[in-house]
Amino acid sequence: MKNWKDIISHSTFRYIDHSNETYFNERPYTALASFAVDDALAMSVSNGDSPPAIRLWVHPPTIVLGIPDARLPYLEEGVRFLKAEKYHVVVRNSGGLAVALDDGVLNISLVIPGVKHLSIQDCYEAMVFFVQYMLRDLTDAIKAYEIVGSYCPGDYDLSIGGRKFAGISQRRVKEGAAVQIYLDVEGNSKERATLIRHFYNVSKKNEATKFDYPAVDPEVMASLSELLGVKLTVDEMKKRVHAALDDFSEEIVEIDFSAEELAVFDKRYAQMVKRNEIVATLQD
């Protein structure tokens, strides 16, 4: 597996902490807005208007569905079940399947340009290396491979001892890519996994589907706090992100969003609203 320097040569990074935001550009700062923000950043770095960026985001209880999840035969029942459990539901515009977010889950978006010259695997490996590096004092046991039975399974699931604590997706816009990872830092991972397992049971029942949805096993999911036997918090993990970025760069800048970036955000936000029309109706 490649390391950061094999993939990313940039020396200046933009740091954005959106983990405590409630509104962005006069829009409620839901996960729906987060994906629109990443699209705006990917466009901006692609055009050379912004340095590469790392953005941190946290949302209250939210189930983020993948595009295939929106085709489940009994989706209406599944969304209503999640609503009854006090979870907001959003369909994202990047790859993957359902994941659970709450205030114990830190999301990191690495937004980089020049992806015509970088493979999808390269971008994933940059994120894997970043996470391994920022936790290097606590463990050298983080592996990247698919954890069967996890929710949103993929080749770049991050695990320790065969139990998954993170998953990565990727969204490409022009020549920019937003590599997005959720880190299960603290909280009850088994409850999150059980919730998503029940969502699939309710939304699919026993009906045959063209897409192979995961049979979620809560026993293969865990938080970093549980896996490492250390009481980690999201705030502590944010400090680790900044420290690792400081080691990997010569300069970290914090730049307000430009008028052009906000205009792209508005456009992409409208597209996300359109994508989520059906799911939004089910939550009314």
Residue, then its C-alpha position, 0 to 999 in steps of 0.5 A: m500500500k502506498n503512503w501519503k507522500d507517494i500520492i499527495s505532493h501538496s505542501t499547503f492545506r486548507y483546514i475546515d472544522h464544521s463539526n459544530e455547525t448548525y447552519f451553512n449559508e443559511r441552510p440547516y447543516t444536515a448531512l445533506a448540506s455536508f455532501a453539497v459542501d464537499d462538492a463545492l470544495a472539490m470544484s474549487v480545488s479542481n479549478g485551482d481556486s482553493p488549496p487541497a482541503i481537510r474538512l471535519w464534520v459531525h451530525p446528530p443521529t443520521i442514517v446516510l443511505g447509498i444510492p442502491d439503498a434508495r431502491l430497496p423494495y420496502l424503503e418507505e417502511g425502512v425510513r419510517f422505522l428510522k424516523a421512529e428511532k429518532y434518526h434523520v435519513v439522507v441519500r448521499n451522492s457518493g458511493g457506498l451503502a447505509v452508515a450511521l452517524d451521531d455525535g460519536v462519529l467523526n467524518i473527515s473529507l480529504v479534498i484534492p485536485g488532479v485526480k485524472h492522474l490518481s486512481i480511485q485506489d490511490c485516493y483511498e490509500a492516502m486516507v488509509f495512511f492518514v488514519q494509520y499515521m494519526l493513531r500510530d502512537l496507539t496502534d499499528a494494527i489498523k488494516a484495510y480490507e472488506i469486513v464481511g457482515s459490516y454495514c457499508p462494506g468495501d475493500y477499504d474498510l478499516s479494522i483492528g482485529g477483524r472489527k470495523f471502525a471506519g469506512i471510506s467513500q469517494r466522490r469525484v467532481k471534475e478533477g477534484a475528489a472528496v475522499q470521505i471517511y467516517l470514524d466510529v470514535e465513541g459510543n455504542s457501535k453495536e446499537r448502530a449496527t443493529l439499527i441498520r440491520h433492522f432497517y435492511n430487514v424492514s426495507k428488503k424483507n425476504e424479497a429477491t433483489k438484483f443488488d446484494y445488500p449486506a447481512v449486518d452482523p453487529e459483532v464485527m463493528a466496534s468503536l476505536s475507544e472499544l478496540l483500543g481500550v482507551k477513552l477517545t473522544v471526537d474532540e481528541m480525534k480532531k486534534r489528532v487530525h490537525a497534528a497529522l496534517d501539520d506533519f504532512s504539510e508546510e502550511i495550514v490555512e483557514i480560508d472563508f468560503s468564497a462567493e463562487e464556492l457558496a454559489v456552487f454549494d447552493k447549486r449542489y444543495a438544490q441537487m441534493v434536495k432533489r435527490n432526497e425528495i422521496v426520502a424527505t416526503l417519508q419523514d414528513 
